[in-house]
Amino acid sequence: MKVVAVDPGLTTGIAWSDEPFTVCESVELPPMQAVGAVMDLAPDAVICEDYTPRPGRTTTWQPDALHVIGALRYETWAAHRRSGWERPIIFELRRPFAKARVAALNEDLAELGWCRPTKGGHEDSARRFLLDALRRHGWRKDL
């Protein structure tokens, strides 16, 4: 099983891991390159940070985030349809984490050796969503 987590935006963070989920890889890419990269990984599950535009908050307006989310939602559905796979690719949107949860997950990432700070922090954001998904779904039992 391969799980991919995505922090969508103008710079999109992608993190992924294969069973037994002991190694985490990540990268930051422009929006549509990121969508292509996610699908090239042939994931079993895509966990994506959700994004809600807020009126009056132009500093947080990220149409690229919406484009990435929509493209990934379509591509995961279309890949299943085209290939005739028995199981569809899991596509899950997750709300952004509260600041306290981010701090706790950052400590866990550091403990696992999965921290990879970048200028915009998009890789670590994707890594937090990956770690959270592995825990919630029980895909890695020791977390």
DSSP file (Angstrom, degrees, kcal/mol; ACC not computed):
  #  RESIDUE AA STRUCTURE BP1 BP2  ACC     N-H-->O    O-->H-N    N-H-->O    O-->H-N    TCO  KAPPA ALPHA  PHI   PSI    X-CA   Y-CA   Z-CA
    1    1 A M              0   0    0      0, 0.0    18,-1.8     0, 0.0     2,-0.4   0.000 360.0 360.0 360.0 138.7    0.0    0.0    0.0
    2    2 A K  E     -A   18   0A   0     16,-0.2    42,-2.8    40,-0.1    43,-1.5  -0.986 360.0-164.5-121.6 129.2    1.2    3.5   -0.8
    3    3 A V  E     -Ab  17  45A   0     14,-2.5    14,-2.0    -2,-0.4     2,-0.4  -0.945   3.8-169.1-114.4 132.0   -0.2    6.6    1.0
    4    4 A V  E     -Ab  16  46A   0     41,-2.6    43,-3.0    -2,-0.4     2,-0.4  -0.974   2.6-163.0-121.5 133.6    0.3   10.1   -0.4
    5    5 A A  E     -Ab  15  47A   0     10,-3.4    10,-2.5    -2,-0.4     2,-0.4  -0.923   8.1-159.3-117.3 145.0   -0.5   13.3    1.5
    6    6 A V  E     -Ab  14  48A   0     41,-2.6    43,-2.5    -2,-0.4     8,-0.2  -0.979  21.0-165.3-132.6 132.7   -0.8   16.7   -0.1
    7    7 A D  E     -A   13   0A   0      6,-2.9     6,-2.1    -2,-0.4   119,-0.1  -0.907  35.0-150.7-107.2  95.7   -0.6   20.3    1.1
    8    8 A P        +     0   0    0      0, 0.0     2,-0.3     0, 0.0    57,-0.2  -0.330  40.0  92.2 -76.8 150.1   -2.2   22.0   -1.9
    9    9 A G  S    S-     0   0    0     55,-0.3     3,-0.2     1,-0.1    -2,-0.0  -0.972  90.3 -47.5 162.5-169.1   -1.4   25.6   -3.1
   10   10 A L  S    S+     0   0    0     -2,-0.3     2,-0.5     1,-0.3    -1,-0.1   0.881 140.4  32.7 -58.9 -38.9    0.8   27.7   -5.3
   11   11 A T  S    S-     0   0    0     19,-0.2     2,-0.5    -3,-0.1    -1,-0.3  -0.989  93.2-156.0-112.3 117.8    3.7   25.6   -3.9
   12   12 A T  E     - C   0  29A   0     17,-3.1    17,-2.4    -2,-0.5     2,-0.4  -0.834   2.8-148.9-103.0 125.9    2.3   22.1   -3.2
   13   13 A G  E     -AC   7  28A   0     -6,-2.1    -6,-2.9    -2,-0.5     2,-0.4  -0.765  14.2-171.6 -91.2 136.3    3.8   19.8   -0.7
   14   14 A I  E     +AC   6  27A   0     13,-2.7    13,-2.1    -2,-0.4     2,-0.4  -0.995   5.8 178.6-128.1 132.2    3.7   16.1   -1.3
   15   15 A A  E     +AC   5  26A   0    -10,-2.5   -10,-3.4    -2,-0.4     2,-0.3  -0.988   8.1 175.6-130.2 143.3    4.7   13.4    1.1
   16   16 A W  E     -AC   4  25A   0      9,-2.5     9,-2.5    -2,-0.4     2,-0.3  -0.985  11.2-178.6-148.1 157.6    4.5    9.6    0.6
   17   17 A S  E     -A    3   0A   0    -14,-2.0   -14,-2.5    -2,-0.3     2,-0.3  -0.986  14.4-145.3-154.2 146.3    5.3    6.3    2.1
   18   18 A D  E >   -A    2   0A   0      5,-0.4     3,-3.4    -2,-0.3     4,-0.4  -0.745  50.2 -47.9-105.4 157.8    5.0    2.6    1.3
   19   19 A E  T 3  S+     0   0    0    -18,-1.8    -1,-0.1     1,-0.4   121,-0.1  -0.405 127.7  36.5 -56.9 138.0    4.3   -0.2    3.6
   20   20 A P  T 3  S-     0   0    0      0, 0.0    -1,-0.4     0, 0.0    -3,-0.0  -0.904  95.2-142.6 -88.8  19.8    5.7   -0.7    6.3
   21   21 A F    <   +     0   0    0     -3,-3.4    -2,-0.2     2,-0.1     3,-0.1   0.856  59.6 126.2  63.0  40.4    5.7    3.1    6.4
   22   22 A T        +     0   0    0     -4,-0.4     2,-0.4     1,-0.1    -3,-0.1   0.642  64.6  53.3 -98.8 -18.5    9.1    3.5    8.0
   23   23 A V        -     0   0    0     -5,-0.4     2,-0.5    91,-0.0    -5,-0.4  -0.952  66.3-163.3-119.9 137.8   10.5    5.9    5.4
   24   24 A C        -     0   0    0     -2,-0.4     2,-0.3    89,-0.1    -7,-0.2  -0.981   4.3-170.4-122.6 128.4    8.8    9.1    4.3
   25   25 A E  E     +C   16   0A   0     -9,-2.5    -9,-2.5    -2,-0.5     2,-0.3  -0.812  10.9 176.1-109.7 155.5    9.8   11.0    1.1
   26   26 A S  E     +C   15   0A   0     -2,-0.3     2,-0.3   -11,-0.2   -11,-0.2  -0.991  11.6 178.3-156.9 163.1    8.6   14.4    0.1
   27   27 A V  E     -C   14   0A   0    -13,-2.1   -13,-2.7    -2,-0.3     2,-0.4  -0.976  23.4-130.9-158.6 157.6    8.8   17.2   -2.4
   28   28 A E  E     +C   13   0A   0     -2,-0.3   -15,-0.2   -15,-0.2    -2,-0.0  -0.980  36.0 163.5-116.4 132.7    7.4   20.7   -3.2
   29   29 A L  E     -C   12   0A   0    -17,-2.4   -17,-3.1    -2,-0.4    -2,-0.0  -0.934  43.0 -87.6-141.6 161.2    6.2   21.3   -6.8
   30   30 A P     >  -     0   0    0      0, 0.0     4,-2.4     0, 0.0     5,-0.2  -0.331  58.7 -93.6 -63.9 159.5    4.0   23.8   -8.7
   31   31 A P  H  > S+     0   0    0      0, 0.0     4,-1.8     0, 0.0     5,-0.1   0.865 118.3  33.9 -48.4 -61.5    0.3   22.9   -8.7
   32   32 A M  H  > S+     0   0    0      1,-0.2     4,-2.1     2,-0.2     5,-0.2   0.828 116.6  55.5 -73.4 -29.4   -0.2   20.8  -11.9
   33   33 A Q  H  > S+     0   0    0      2,-0.2     4,-2.5     1,-0.2    -1,-0.2   0.898 107.4  52.5 -62.2 -38.6    3.2   19.2  -11.7
   34   34 A A  H  X S+     0   0    0     -4,-2.4     4,-2.6     2,-0.2    -2,-0.2   0.911 106.4  51.4 -63.8 -43.3    2.3   18.1   -8.2
   35   35 A V  H  X S+     0   0    0     -4,-1.8     4,-2.1     1,-0.2    -1,-0.2   0.936 112.1  47.1 -59.6 -46.6   -1.0   16.5   -9.5
   36   36 A G  H  X S+     0   0    0     -4,-2.1     4,-2.2     1,-0.2    -1,-0.2   0.897 111.3  51.3 -60.7 -41.6    1.0   14.6  -12.1
   37   37 A A  H  X S+     0   0    0     -4,-2.5     4,-1.2     2,-0.2    -2,-0.2   0.901 108.1  52.1 -64.4 -41.4    3.6   13.5   -9.5
   38   38 A V  H >< S+     0   0    0     -4,-2.6     3,-0.6     1,-0.2     4,-0.3   0.938 112.9  44.3 -60.3 -46.6    0.9   12.2   -7.2
   39   39 A M  H >< S+     0   0    0     -4,-2.1     3,-1.4     1,-0.2    -1,-0.2   0.832 107.0  59.7 -70.7 -30.7   -0.7   10.1   -9.9
   40   40 A D  H 3< S+     0   0    0     -4,-2.2    -1,-0.2     1,-0.3    -2,-0.2   0.779  96.5  63.2 -64.8 -25.4    2.8    8.9  -11.1
   41   41 A L  T << S-     0   0    0     -4,-1.2    -1,-0.3    -3,-0.6    -2,-0.2   0.601 102.3-136.7 -73.5 -10.7    3.3    7.5   -7.6
   42   42 A A    <   -     0   0    0     -3,-1.4   -40,-0.1    -4,-0.3    -3,-0.1   0.962  31.6-161.6  52.3  60.6    0.3    5.1   -8.2
   43   43 A P        -     0   0    0      0, 0.0   -40,-0.2     0, 0.0     3,-0.1  -0.292  31.1-155.8 -74.5 155.5   -1.2    5.7   -4.7
   44   44 A D  S    S+     0   0    0    -42,-2.8    46,-2.5     1,-0.3     2,-0.3   0.653  88.7  21.2 -92.4 -25.0   -3.7    3.5   -2.9
   45   45 A A  E     -bd   3  90A   0    -43,-1.5   -41,-2.6    44,-0.2     2,-0.5  -0.997  62.4-162.7-145.9 138.7   -4.8    6.5   -0.8
   46   46 A V  E     -bd   4  91A   0     44,-3.2    46,-2.6    -2,-0.3     2,-0.6  -0.986   7.5-168.3-122.1 119.8   -4.5   10.3   -1.3
   47   47 A I  E     -bd   5  92A   0    -43,-3.0   -41,-2.6    -2,-0.5     2,-0.4  -0.942  13.6-175.1-108.6 121.5   -4.9   12.5    1.8
   48   48 A C  E     -bd   6  93A   0     44,-3.2    46,-2.6    -2,-0.6     2,-0.2  -0.952  28.3-118.0-126.3 135.5   -5.3   16.1    1.0
   49   49 A E  E     - d   0  94A   0    -43,-2.5    46,-0.2    -2,-0.4     2,-0.1  -0.515  36.9-126.9 -66.0 132.9   -5.6   19.2    3.2
   50   50 A D        -     0   0    0     44,-3.6     2,-0.4    -2,-0.2    -1,-0.1  -0.408  21.3-156.8 -77.9 159.1   -8.9   20.9    2.5
   51   51 A Y        -     0   0    0     -2,-0.1    44,-0.0    44,-0.1    18,-0.0  -0.990   9.7-172.0-142.4 129.7   -9.1   24.5    1.6
   52   52 A T        -     0   0    0     -2,-0.4     2,-0.1     2,-0.0    -2,-0.0  -0.970  22.9-133.3-123.4 116.0  -12.0   26.9    2.1
   53   53 A P        -     0   0    0      0, 0.0     8,-0.1     0, 0.0    -2,-0.0  -0.404  20.4-150.0 -64.2 142.1  -11.8   30.4    0.6
   54   54 A R    >   -     0   0    0      3,-0.3     3,-1.8    -2,-0.1     6,-0.2  -0.966  16.6-117.2-119.6 124.6  -12.8   33.1    3.0
   55   55 A P  T 3  S+     0   0    0      0, 0.0     3,-0.0     0, 0.0     0, 0.0  -0.270  97.8  16.4 -57.6 138.4  -14.4   36.4    1.8
   56   56 A G  T 3  S+     0   0    0      1,-0.1     2,-0.8     2,-0.0     3,-0.2   0.378  97.1 103.4  83.5  -6.2  -12.3   39.5    2.6
   57   57 A R    X   +     0   0    0     -3,-1.8     3,-1.4     1,-0.2    -3,-0.3  -0.641  36.4 163.3-110.4  74.5   -9.1   37.5    3.4
   58   58 A T  G >   +     0   0    0     -2,-0.8     3,-0.9     1,-0.3    -1,-0.2   0.749  68.6  66.1 -66.6 -23.1   -7.2   38.2    0.2
   59   59 A T  G 3  S+     0   0    0      1,-0.2    -1,-0.3    -3,-0.2    -2,-0.1   0.739 107.7  40.6 -70.8 -20.1   -3.9   37.1    1.8
   60   60 A T  G <  S+     0   0    0     -3,-1.4     2,-0.7    -6,-0.2    -1,-0.2   0.331  81.7 122.6-107.9   7.0   -5.2   33.6    2.1
   61   61 A W    <   +     0   0    0     -3,-0.9     3,-0.1    -4,-0.3    -3,-0.0  -0.599  31.8 168.9 -74.2 114.0   -6.9   33.4   -1.3
   62   62 A Q    >>  +     0   0    0     -2,-0.7     4,-1.2     1,-0.1     3,-1.0  -0.745  16.0 172.0-128.8  81.6   -5.3   30.4   -3.1
   63   63 A P  H 3> S+     0   0    0      0, 0.0     4,-2.2     0, 0.0     5,-0.2   0.831  81.2  65.5 -60.3 -27.5   -7.2   29.4   -6.2
   64   64 A D  H 3> S+     0   0    0      1,-0.2     4,-2.5     2,-0.2   -55,-0.3   0.869  96.0  56.0 -61.5 -35.3   -4.3   27.0   -6.9
   65   65 A A  H <> S+     0   0    0     -3,-1.0     4,-2.4   -57,-0.2    -1,-0.2   0.925 108.4  47.0 -61.8 -43.7   -5.2   25.0   -3.8
   66   66 A L  H  X S+     0   0    0     -4,-1.2     4,-2.6     1,-0.2    -2,-0.2   0.887 111.0  52.2 -65.0 -38.5   -8.7   24.6   -5.2
   67   67 A H  H  X S+     0   0    0     -4,-2.2     4,-2.6     2,-0.2    -2,-0.2   0.919 110.6  47.3 -63.8 -43.2   -7.3   23.6   -8.6
   68   68 A V  H  X S+     0   0    0     -4,-2.5     4,-2.8     2,-0.2     5,-0.3   0.937 112.8  48.8 -63.7 -46.5   -5.1   20.9   -7.0
   69   69 A I  H  X S+     0   0    0     -4,-2.4     4,-2.6     1,-0.2    -2,-0.2   0.941 114.4  45.3 -59.2 -48.4   -7.9   19.5   -4.9
   70   70 A G  H  X S+     0   0    0     -4,-2.6     4,-2.3     1,-0.2    -1,-0.2   0.908 113.7  48.8 -63.3 -42.3  -10.3   19.3   -7.9
   71   71 A A  H  X S+     0   0    0     -4,-2.6     4,-3.1    -5,-0.2    -1,-0.2   0.912 113.1  47.2 -65.4 -41.7   -7.7   17.8  -10.1
   72   72 A L  H  X S+     0   0    0     -4,-2.8     4,-2.6     2,-0.2     5,-0.3   0.907 110.6  52.1 -66.4 -40.8   -6.7   15.2   -7.6
   73   73 A R  H  X S+     0   0    0     -4,-2.6     4,-1.6    -5,-0.3    -2,-0.2   0.940 115.6  41.8 -59.6 -45.7  -10.3   14.3   -6.9
   74   74 A Y  H  X S+     0   0    0     -4,-2.3     4,-3.4    -5,-0.2     5,-0.2   0.949 114.2  50.5 -66.5 -48.7  -10.9   13.8  -10.6
   75   75 A E  H  X S+     0   0    0     -4,-3.1     4,-2.5     1,-0.2     5,-0.2   0.868 109.6  50.2 -62.1 -38.1   -7.6   12.0  -11.3
   76   76 A T  H  X S+     0   0    0     -4,-2.6     4,-1.3     2,-0.2    13,-0.6   0.908 115.5  43.6 -67.3 -39.1   -8.2    9.5   -8.4
   77   77 A W  H  X S+     0   0    0     -4,-1.6     4,-2.1    -5,-0.3    -2,-0.2   0.934 115.5  47.9 -66.9 -46.4  -11.7    8.8   -9.7
   78   78 A A  H  X S+     0   0    0     -4,-3.4     4,-3.1     1,-0.2     5,-0.3   0.857 106.4  56.8 -66.6 -36.0  -10.6    8.6  -13.3
   79   79 A A  H  X S+     0   0    0     -4,-2.5     4,-2.0    -5,-0.2     6,-0.3   0.915 109.6  46.2 -61.5 -41.9   -7.6    6.3  -12.6
   80   80 A H  H  X>S+     0   0    0     -4,-1.3     4,-1.7    -5,-0.2     5,-0.7   0.927 114.9  47.2 -63.8 -45.5  -10.0    3.8  -11.0
   81   81 A R  H  <5S+     0   0    0     -4,-2.1    -2,-0.2     1,-0.2    -1,-0.2   0.907 114.7  45.4 -65.2 -43.4  -12.5    4.1  -13.9
   82   82 A R  H  <5S+     0   0    0     -4,-3.1    -1,-0.2     1,-0.2    -2,-0.2   0.882 118.5  40.5 -68.9 -38.6   -9.8    3.7  -16.6
   83   83 A S  H  <5S-     0   0    0     -4,-2.0    -1,-0.2    -5,-0.3    -2,-0.2   0.693  95.2-131.9 -89.6 -18.2   -8.0    0.8  -15.1
   84   84 A G  T  <5 +     0   0    0     -4,-1.7    -3,-0.1    -5,-0.2    -4,-0.1   0.770  39.6 179.2  71.1  23.8  -10.9   -1.2  -13.9
   85   85 A W      < -     0   0    0     -5,-0.7    -1,-0.2    -6,-0.3     4,-0.0  -0.223  34.8-129.3 -56.3 147.7   -9.2   -1.6  -10.5
   86   86 A E  S    S+     0   0    0      1,-0.1    -1,-0.1    -3,-0.1    -2,-0.0   0.904  94.9  38.8 -66.1 -40.5  -11.1   -3.6   -8.0
   87   87 A R  S    S-     0   0    0      3,-0.0    -1,-0.1    -7,-0.0    -2,-0.1  -0.914  85.3-127.6-113.4 136.9  -10.7   -0.9   -5.4
   88   88 A P        -     0   0    0      0, 0.0     2,-0.4     0, 0.0   -11,-0.1  -0.358  37.2 -93.9 -71.6 160.9  -10.9    2.8   -6.0
   89   89 A I        -     0   0    0    -13,-0.6     2,-0.3     1,-0.1   -44,-0.2  -0.627  44.3-117.0 -71.2 129.9   -8.1    5.1   -4.8
   90   90 A I  E     -d   45   0A   0    -46,-2.5   -44,-3.2    -2,-0.4     2,-0.5  -0.559  33.0-170.8 -68.0 127.8   -9.0    6.4   -1.4
   91   91 A F  E     +d   46   0A   0     -2,-0.3     2,-0.4   -46,-0.2   -44,-0.2  -0.988   8.6 175.5-123.8 122.3   -9.4   10.2   -1.6
   92   92 A E  E     -d   47   0A   0    -46,-2.6   -44,-3.2    -2,-0.5     2,-0.4  -0.988  20.1-152.6-133.7 128.7   -9.8   12.0    1.7
   93   93 A L  E     -d   48   0A   0     -2,-0.4     2,-0.4   -46,-0.2   -44,-0.2  -0.841  17.1-166.8 -97.1 136.8  -10.0   15.7    2.5
   94   94 A R  E     -d   49   0A   0    -46,-2.6   -44,-3.6    -2,-0.4     3,-0.1  -0.971  21.4-117.4-126.1 138.5   -8.8   16.8    5.9
   95   95 A R        -     0   0    0     -2,-0.4   -44,-0.1   -46,-0.2   -46,-0.0  -0.353  45.7 -90.1 -65.8 150.5   -9.3   20.1    7.7
   96   96 A P        -     0   0    0      0, 0.0     2,-0.2     0, 0.0    -1,-0.1  -0.279  49.4-106.0 -59.4 150.5   -6.2   22.1    8.6
   97   97 A F        -     0   0    0      1,-0.1     2,-0.1    -3,-0.1    32,-0.0  -0.483  28.5-111.6 -79.8 148.3   -4.7   21.3   12.0
   98   98 A A     >  -     0   0    0     -2,-0.2     4,-2.2     1,-0.1     3,-0.3  -0.377  36.5-104.6 -69.2 158.4   -5.0   23.6   15.0
   99   99 A K  H  > S+     0   0    0      1,-0.2     4,-2.1     2,-0.2     5,-0.1   0.856 120.8  52.1 -57.8 -38.7   -1.7   25.2   16.1
  100  100 A A  H  > S+     0   0    0      1,-0.2     4,-2.0     2,-0.2    -1,-0.2   0.897 110.0  49.1 -65.7 -39.2   -1.4   22.9   19.2
  101  101 A R  H  > S+     0   0    0     -3,-0.3     4,-2.6     2,-0.2    -2,-0.2   0.875 108.5  53.8 -67.5 -37.4   -1.9   19.8   17.0
  102  102 A V  H  X S+     0   0    0     -4,-2.2     4,-2.5     2,-0.2    -2,-0.2   0.927 108.4  49.6 -61.1 -45.2    0.8   21.1   14.5
  103  103 A A  H  X S+     0   0    0     -4,-2.1     4,-1.8     2,-0.2    -2,-0.2   0.913 112.3  47.2 -61.7 -43.0    3.3   21.4   17.4
  104  104 A A  H  X S+     0   0    0     -4,-2.0     4,-1.9     1,-0.2    -2,-0.2   0.920 113.4  47.6 -65.4 -43.8    2.6   17.9   18.6
  105  105 A L  H  X S+     0   0    0     -4,-2.6     4,-2.6     1,-0.2    -1,-0.2   0.864 107.6  56.7 -66.1 -35.3    2.8   16.4   15.1
  106  106 A N  H  X S+     0   0    0     -4,-2.5     4,-2.3     2,-0.2    -1,-0.2   0.904 106.4  49.9 -61.7 -40.6    6.1   18.3   14.5
  107  107 A E  H  X S+     0   0    0     -4,-1.8     4,-2.2     1,-0.2    -1,-0.2   0.909 111.5  48.7 -62.3 -41.8    7.6   16.7   17.6
  108  108 A D  H  X S+     0   0    0     -4,-1.9     4,-1.9     2,-0.2    -2,-0.2   0.889 109.3  52.1 -66.1 -39.5    6.4   13.3   16.4
  109  109 A L  H  X>S+     0   0    0     -4,-2.6     5,-3.1     1,-0.2     4,-0.7   0.922 110.4  48.8 -61.5 -43.5    7.9   13.9   12.9
  110  110 A A  H ><5S+     0   0    0     -4,-2.3     3,-0.8     1,-0.2    -2,-0.2   0.908 109.0  52.7 -63.0 -41.9   11.3   14.8   14.5
  111  111 A E  H 3<5S+     0   0    0     -4,-2.2    -1,-0.2     1,-0.2    -2,-0.2   0.866 112.2  45.2 -62.3 -36.6   11.2   11.7   16.7
  112  112 A L  H 3<5S-     0   0    0     -4,-1.9    -1,-0.2    -5,-0.1    -2,-0.2   0.566 114.3-117.1 -81.3  -9.4   10.6    9.6   13.5
  113  113 A G  T <<5S+     0   0    0     -3,-0.8    -3,-0.2    -4,-0.7   -89,-0.1   0.742  82.4 121.8  76.5  23.2   13.3   11.4   11.6
  114  114 A W      < +     0   0    0     -5,-3.1    -4,-0.2    -6,-0.2     2,-0.2   0.370  32.1 118.5-100.4   2.5   10.7   12.6    9.2
  115  115 A C        +     0   0    0     -6,-0.7    -9,-0.0    -5,-0.1     9,-0.0  -0.504  29.1 167.7 -72.3 135.8   11.2   16.4    9.6
  116  116 A R        -     0   0    0     -2,-0.2     8,-0.3     5,-0.1     7,-0.2  -0.544  19.7-157.9-147.0  75.9   12.2   18.2    6.5
  117  117 A P        +     0   0    0      0, 0.0     2,-0.3     0, 0.0     3,-0.0  -0.304  15.4 177.6 -61.4 134.9   11.9   22.0    7.0
  118  118 A T        -     0   0    0      1,-0.1     3,-0.2    -2,-0.0     6,-0.0  -0.858  44.7 -95.9-130.0 166.8   11.6   24.0    3.9
  119  119 A K  S    S+     0   0    0     -2,-0.3    -1,-0.1     1,-0.2     0, 0.0   0.906 125.3  28.9 -51.3 -51.1   11.1   27.8    3.3
  120  120 A G  S    S-     0   0    0     -3,-0.0    -1,-0.2     1,-0.0  -109,-0.0   0.617 101.3-130.3 -87.8 -12.8    7.4   27.6    3.0
  121  121 A G     >  +     0   0    0     -3,-0.2     4,-1.9    -5,-0.1     5,-0.1   0.614  65.6 131.4  77.1  12.8    6.9   24.5    5.2
  122  122 A H  H  >  +     0   0    0      2,-0.2     4,-2.1     1,-0.2  -109,-0.2   0.842  67.7  52.8 -71.8 -32.8    4.8   22.7    2.6
  123  123 A E  H  > S+     0   0    0      2,-0.2     4,-2.4     1,-0.2    -1,-0.2   0.946 111.8  45.5 -66.5 -46.2    6.7   19.4    2.8
  124  124 A D  H  > S+     0   0    0     -8,-0.3     4,-2.3     2,-0.2    -2,-0.2   0.862 110.1  55.4 -65.7 -33.6    6.4   19.2    6.5
  125  125 A S  H  X S+     0   0    0     -4,-1.9     4,-1.9     2,-0.2    -1,-0.2   0.939 110.1  45.2 -61.5 -45.8    2.7   20.1    6.3
  126  126 A A  H  X S+     0   0    0     -4,-2.1     4,-2.2     1,-0.2    -2,-0.2   0.890 110.9  54.2 -63.9 -38.5    2.2   17.2    3.9
  127  127 A R  H  X S+     0   0    0     -4,-2.4     4,-2.7     1,-0.2    -1,-0.2   0.873 105.4  53.3 -63.8 -36.9    4.3   15.0    6.2
  128  128 A R  H  X S+     0   0    0     -4,-2.3     4,-2.6     2,-0.2    -1,-0.2   0.924 109.8  47.7 -62.4 -43.7    2.0   15.9    9.2
  129  129 A F  H  X S+     0   0    0     -4,-1.9     4,-2.2     2,-0.2    -2,-0.2   0.874 112.0  50.6 -65.4 -36.3   -1.1   14.9    7.1
  130  130 A L  H  X S+     0   0    0     -4,-2.2     4,-2.5     2,-0.2    -2,-0.2   0.954 111.7  46.4 -64.2 -50.0    0.6   11.6    6.2
  131  131 A L  H  X S+     0   0    0     -4,-2.7     4,-1.8     1,-0.2    -2,-0.2   0.916 112.8  50.2 -59.4 -44.7    1.5   10.8    9.8
  132  132 A D  H  X S+     0   0    0     -4,-2.6     4,-2.9     1,-0.2    -1,-0.2   0.906 111.2  48.9 -60.7 -42.8   -2.0   11.7   11.0
  133  133 A A  H  X S+     0   0    0     -4,-2.2     4,-2.4     1,-0.2     6,-0.4   0.906 107.7  53.9 -65.9 -41.5   -3.5    9.4    8.3
  134  134 A L  H  <>S+     0   0    0     -4,-2.5     6,-1.3     1,-0.2     5,-1.1   0.884 114.6  42.7 -59.8 -37.6   -1.3    6.5    9.2
  135  135 A R  H ><5S+     0   0    0     -4,-1.8     3,-0.7    -5,-0.2    -2,-0.2   0.955 114.1  48.0 -71.8 -51.9   -2.4    6.8   12.8
  136  136 A R  H 3<5S+     0   0    0     -4,-2.9    -2,-0.2     1,-0.3    -3,-0.2   0.877 118.4  39.8 -60.3 -40.2   -6.2    7.3   12.1
  137  137 A H  T 3<5S-     0   0    0     -4,-2.4    -1,-0.3    -5,-0.2    -2,-0.2   0.546 105.6-124.6 -87.7  -7.5   -6.5    4.4    9.7
  138  138 A G  T < 5 +     0   0    0     -3,-0.7     3,-0.2    -4,-0.5    -3,-0.2   0.759  65.2 139.7  70.9  23.4   -4.2    2.1   11.7
  139  139 A W  S   <S+     0   0    0     -5,-1.1     2,-0.5    -6,-0.4    -4,-0.1   0.787  74.5  36.8 -73.0 -26.6   -2.0    1.6    8.6
  140  140 A R  S >  S-     0   0    0     -6,-1.3     3,-1.2     1,-0.1    -1,-0.3  -0.945  77.0-163.8-124.3 110.1    1.1    1.8   10.8
  141  141 A K  T 3  S+     0   0    0     -2,-0.5    -1,-0.1     1,-0.3    -2,-0.1   0.731  78.9  60.7 -69.4 -26.4    0.3    0.1   14.1
  142  142 A D  T 3         0   0    0      1,-0.2    -1,-0.3    -4,-0.0    -7,-0.1   0.351 360.0 360.0 -89.1   9.1    3.2    1.4   16.2
  143  143 A L    <         0   0    0     -3,-1.2    -1,-0.2    -9,-0.1    -2,-0.1   0.453 360.0 360.0 -95.4 360.0    2.4    5.1   15.9
